Amino acid sequence: MTSLALGYLAAGLGAGMSVIGVGLGIGKLAAAALEGSARQPTAAADIRTSMIIAAALIEGATLFAIVVCLLLAINK
């Protein structure tokens, strides 16, 4: 394999792993938020707000990882 093909392979694997990681992370976050809301219904609004903020931070980090992978693929 040439270094060009390895660059594309690395970019694809990196982007795929970051998307899988964000899916698992947000799924776990949502499960914990729902469980917390079920245990403490009066705090559901605060829990939901914290969950949305955390999910946005996770997605932002994932977008950064995908951009880095795309740059890796373009520059190779």
C-alpha positions as CSV (number, residue, x, y, z in Angstrom):
1,M,0.0,0.0,0.0
2,T,1.1,3.5,-0.7
3,S,1.3,6.2,1.8
4,L,-1.7,7.9,0.0
5,A,-3.9,4.9,0.5
6,L,-2.8,4.6,4.2
7,G,-3.7,8.3,4.7
8,Y,-7.2,7.7,3.4
9,L,-7.5,4.5,5.5
10,A,-6.4,6.3,8.6
11,A,-8.8,9.2,8.0
12,G,-11.7,6.8,7.4
13,L,-10.9,4.8,10.5
14,G,-10.5,7.9,12.6
15,A,-13.7,9.4,11.5
16,G,-15.6,6.1,12.0
17,M,-14.2,5.5,15.5
18,S,-15.1,9.1,16.5
19,V,-18.7,8.7,15.3
20,I,-19.0,5.3,17.1
21,G,-17.6,6.9,20.2
22,V,-20.0,9.8,20.2
23,G,-22.9,7.5,19.6
24,L,-22.0,5.4,22.6
25,G,-21.3,8.5,24.7
26,I,-24.5,10.3,24.0
27,G,-26.5,7.1,24.5
28,K,-24.9,6.6,27.9
29,L,-25.5,10.2,28.7
30,A,-29.2,10.0,27.8
31,A,-29.7,6.8,29.7
32,A,-28.2,8.4,32.8
33,A,-30.3,11.5,32.4
34,L,-33.5,9.5,32.0
35,E,-32.7,7.4,35.0
36,G,-32.0,10.6,37.0
37,S,-35.2,12.1,35.9
38,A,-37.1,9.0,36.9
39,R,-35.5,9.0,40.4
40,Q,-36.0,12.8,40.9
41,P,-38.9,14.1,38.8
42,T,-38.7,17.5,40.3
43,A,-35.2,18.0,38.9
44,A,-36.0,16.9,35.4
45,A,-35.6,20.3,33.9
46,D,-32.1,20.8,35.4
47,I,-31.1,17.3,34.4
48,R,-32.3,17.9,30.8
49,T,-30.4,21.2,30.5
50,S,-27.2,19.6,31.7
51,M,-27.7,16.7,29.3
52,I,-28.1,19.0,26.4
53,I,-25.0,21.0,27.2
54,A,-22.9,17.8,27.7
55,A,-24.2,16.4,24.4
56,A,-23.4,19.6,22.6
57,L,-19.8,19.5,24.0
58,I,-19.5,15.8,22.9
59,E,-20.7,16.6,19.4
60,G,-18.3,19.6,19.2
61,A,-15.3,17.4,20.0
62,T,-16.5,14.9,17.4
63,L,-16.8,17.5,14.7
64,F,-13.2,18.6,15.5
65,A,-12.0,15.0,15.2
66,I,-13.8,14.6,11.9
67,V,-12.3,17.8,10.5
68,V,-8.8,16.6,11.6
69,C,-9.5,13.3,9.7
70,L,-10.7,15.1,6.6
71,L,-7.6,17.3,6.7
72,L,-5.4,14.2,7.0
73,A,-7.1,12.7,3.9
74,I,-6.8,15.9,1.9
75,N,-3.2,16.6,2.7
76,K,-1.9,13.1,1.9
